[in-house]
Amino acid sequence: MVFFNLLWRFIKYLPGLKKRIYRFYAWKIFEYLPFLKRLIYKFYDKFWFLELSLSEKAINISELLSNNYEIDTSRLNYIALSDVRKQKEWDRPPYIEKIESTEVYEVLFQHYIQNKNWDEIKGINKILNTALRYYHQSNPLNEAELPHFLMNLDKLHSNSNRNVYNEEFKSVKVGIGREGDYILLDGIFEIAILKILKAQKVPVEIEIRHPDWINFCEGFLQFQSLHGEIYQPLIHHDLKIKSIYTDTRFEIMKNNLPSNKGHLLDIGANLGYFCHKFEDIGFKCYAVEIRPSNVYFMKKLRDIEGKNFKILNQSIFQIKRRNFDIVLALNIFHHFLREKNLYLKLIEFLSQLQVNYMFFQPHDPKEKIMQNAYVNFNNQQFVEFILKNSCLNKSEVLSENIEDTGRPIYLLSK
């Protein structure tokens, strides 16, 4: 580790060399010495995590993490049964319980769903007092306070709906577990009512984060500091790094979908944003990403969100399946124009691809990385190249200029 740090510090005094090594832009060298490229990538595939130690930027996690925001109510499924600071494994059984299994939820379900009056629920006073102590929310109620407490619950229920909570609704207090999952700490009555109502959003106040989650966030910050800009929005609400693109591209594609189901391939999936979004719609998604560092964080984010899309850590030319309903090729195909060998492989791949629709976003032909490319197309030439070498034969411009990048999005079809 010391060796790599010393080497990197030496290289930084040679900015031209550092830029080429870091960005891997010396493509002509790889054409003449293909074994060198294989050696570099083989080494990087195994030891990419060492680059995190090369970041000289001081990581201030407080710049990333916010303690007050909204989340989908469906993200909050468990409640901590004791003071989390007293338990090392506070985010795992037996220290957590499913919210729908609690006494509170059962009582409220009987009242609001089964339409039982409060006095028809057997032992309501005892149940609520036990629940209040069990879930460490407040002191037990006395008999005089119970009617007022129940009246406030009815008021909260009547003022809430699927999309909006009233101003009287307070943020519930939550912790974030080691896998980025939200654990309820305080607010069982409020969240139980919102779940019964199937409300979409809930305001939360983050009180504690598991050390493993903080380490993951710090690692992601180091990763981002080395790789520069983030090219996709991040799904988890706790990760507030601004990306070059917003949700605009997804919204454009979603509004032009021929159907809401099928098999979708995302080429150069990066951190998997589009697979998250299209899986939510109903697609079975495949994320192809060759960079192991991207795959590491993509897998983490996929598992955190409970998604099921398949991740393929390989070159697009190595995947065996070639039959998809929809293919996403956003700012990716130009990487295969830099070398003759990759250019010919792209032609072969397109000729074998069986697809009904492709969302295609080309590169900026003026960007520096394309100056020494084997082939460099303008937008129209690139579209014609794909149509000529694939089973697709129609093109439609969906947007001329995505978020001021100068890069359009095309829908290609049969």
LINVENZI-V463632 format. One record per residue. N is the residue number from 1. PHI is phi as a letter, one per 30 degrees, with the letter a starting at -180 (none if undefined). PSI is psi in whole degrees, 0 to 359 (999 if undefined). Layout:
{{N:PHI:PSI} {N:PHI:PSI}}
This chain:
{{1:none:318} {2:d:319} {3:e:314} {4:d:323} {5:d:318} {6:d:318} {7:d:317} {8:d:322} {9:d:326} {10:d:316} {11:d:329} {12:d:340} {13:d:357} {14:b:78} {15:e:325} {16:d:315} {17:d:318} {18:e:318} {19:d:318} {20:d:317} {21:d:314} {22:d:317} {23:c:353} {24:h:50} {25:c:358} {26:d:62} {27:d:329} {28:d:325} {29:d:320} {30:d:332} {31:d:321} {32:d:331} {33:b:71} {34:d:330} {35:d:330} {36:d:318} {37:d:314} {38:d:320} {39:d:315} {40:d:312} {41:d:326} {42:d:318} {43:d:316} {44:d:320} {45:e:325} {46:d:331} {47:b:26} {48:e:328} {49:d:340} {50:d:335} {51:d:336} {52:d:332} {53:d:350} {54:d:348} {55:d:125} {56:c:1} {57:d:131} {58:d:125} {59:d:116} {60:c:99} {61:d:334} {62:d:337} {63:d:336} {64:c:318} {65:c:135} {66:c:148} {67:c:358} {68:b:118} {69:a:182} {70:c:147} {71:b:164} {72:d:136} {73:e:328} {74:d:343} {75:d:346} {76:c:100} {77:c:345} {78:b:154} {79:b:140} {80:d:138} {81:c:355} {82:a:178} {83:d:114} {84:d:334} {85:d:349} {86:c:355} {87:b:128} {88:d:327} {89:c:42} {90:d:340} {91:c:14} {92:b:157} {93:e:147} {94:c:17} {95:c:1} {96:b:159} {97:b:147} {98:d:134} {99:e:319} {100:d:348} {101:c:356} {102:d:159} {103:d:322} {104:e:310} {105:d:318} {106:d:317} {107:d:313} {108:d:326} {109:d:317} {110:d:321} {111:d:312} {112:c:335} {113:c:316} {114:d:359} {115:h:35} {116:d:140} {117:d:155} {118:e:318} {119:d:353} {120:d:347} {121:d:118} {122:d:125} {123:i:35} {124:e:317} {125:d:311} {126:d:319} {127:d:314} {128:d:320} {129:d:317} {130:d:317} {131:d:319} {132:d:320} {133:d:319} {134:d:321} {135:c:21} {136:h:48} {137:c:315} {138:a:180} {139:d:152} {140:e:153} {141:d:149} {142:c:171} {143:d:326} {144:d:330} {145:d:337} {146:e:312} {147:e:319} {148:d:320} {149:d:315} {150:d:324} {151:d:320} {152:d:324} {153:d:317} {154:d:322} {155:d:316} {156:d:317} {157:d:315} {158:d:333} {159:c:356} {160:c:157} {161:b:191} {162:d:329} {163:c:340} {164:b:141} {165:c:146} {166:d:167} {167:d:338} {168:d:345} {169:d:125} {170:c:154} {171:d:140} {172:d:150} {173:c:131} {174:b:162} {175:c:159} {176:c:120} {177:d:182} {178:d:332} {179:c:16} {180:i:10} {181:d:147} {182:c:130} {183:c:125} {184:d:132} {185:c:321} {186:a:134} {187:k:31} {188:d:322} {189:d:316} {190:d:312} {191:d:328} {192:d:318} {193:d:316} {194:d:323} {195:d:320} {196:d:322} {197:d:351} {198:h:38} {199:d:148} {200:d:327} {201:b:153} {202:b:134} {203:d:136} {204:b:154} {205:b:118} {206:d:121} {207:c:331} {208:a:148} {209:b:139} {210:d:139} {211:e:324} {212:d:324} {213:d:320} {214:d:318} {215:d:320} {216:d:315} {217:d:319} {218:d:319} {219:d:321} {220:d:322} {221:d:319} {222:d:317} {223:e:313} {224:d:323} {225:d:330} {226:d:321} {227:c:359} {228:i:227} {229:d:147} {230:c:131} {231:c:355} {232:b:147} {233:d:148} {234:c:136} {235:d:315} {236:d:134} {237:d:337} {238:d:348} {239:c:102} {240:c:47} {241:d:128} {242:d:135} {243:c:164} {244:d:317} {245:c:149} {246:c:208} {247:d:3} {248:e:313} {249:d:317} {250:d:316} {251:d:320} {252:d:313} {253:d:317} {254:e:321} {255:d:352} {256:b:22} {257:d:138} {258:d:334} {259:a:172} {260:c:24} {261:a:164} {262:k:188} {263:c:127} {264:b:134} {265:c:125} {266:c:111} {267:d:125} {268:i:57} {269:d:347} {270:i:252} {271:c:8} {272:i:14} {273:e:312} {274:d:327} {275:d:323} {276:e:311} {277:d:318} {278:d:331} {279:d:323} {280:d:327} {281:d:323} {282:k:4} {283:d:150} {284:c:116} {285:c:149} {286:b:123} {287:c:115} {288:c:121} {289:b:124} {290:d:335} {291:d:120} {292:d:330} {293:d:316} {294:d:319} {295:d:320} {296:e:310} {297:d:328} {298:d:316} {299:d:317} {300:e:312} {301:d:323} {302:d:313} {303:d:323} {304:e:319} {305:d:356} {306:i:31} {307:d:167} {308:b:3} {309:d:149} {310:d:134} {311:c:126} {312:c:106} {313:d:77} {314:a:172} {315:d:148} {316:e:334} {317:d:349} {318:c:347} {319:d:143} {320:d:323} {321:d:134} {322:b:14} {323:c:114} {324:b:155} {325:d:319} {326:b:140} {327:b:134} {328:c:123} {329:b:79} {330:c:112} {331:h:43} {332:b:320} {333:d:334} {334:d:338} {335:d:337} {336:c:3} {337:c:352} {338:d:329} {339:b:146} {340:e:316} {341:d:316} {342:d:324} {343:e:315} {344:d:325} {345:d:324} {346:d:318} {347:d:316} {348:d:317} {349:d:312} {350:d:323} {351:d:334} {352:c:346} {353:d:126} {354:c:108} {355:b:148} {356:c:324} {357:b:146} {358:b:127} {359:c:119} {360:b:130} {361:b:118} {362:d:174} {363:c:178} {364:c:112} {365:d:348} {366:c:353} {367:d:151} {368:d:323} {369:d:347} {370:c:5} {371:d:323} {372:c:23} {373:d:152} {374:d:317} {375:b:143} {376:b:116} {377:c:149} {378:d:178} {379:e:310} {380:d:321} {381:d:322} {382:d:317} {383:d:314} {384:d:323} {385:d:315} {386:d:315} {387:d:322} {388:d:325} {389:c:6} {390:b:182} {391:d:359} {392:d:149} {393:b:3} {394:b:150} {395:b:145} {396:b:131} {397:d:120} {398:d:328} {399:a:132} {400:d:326} {401:b:101} {402:d:114} {403:h:44} {404:i:25} {405:c:348} {406:i:9} {407:c:119} {408:d:172} {409:b:131} {410:c:149} {411:c:116} {412:c:138} {413:b:173} {414:d:999}}
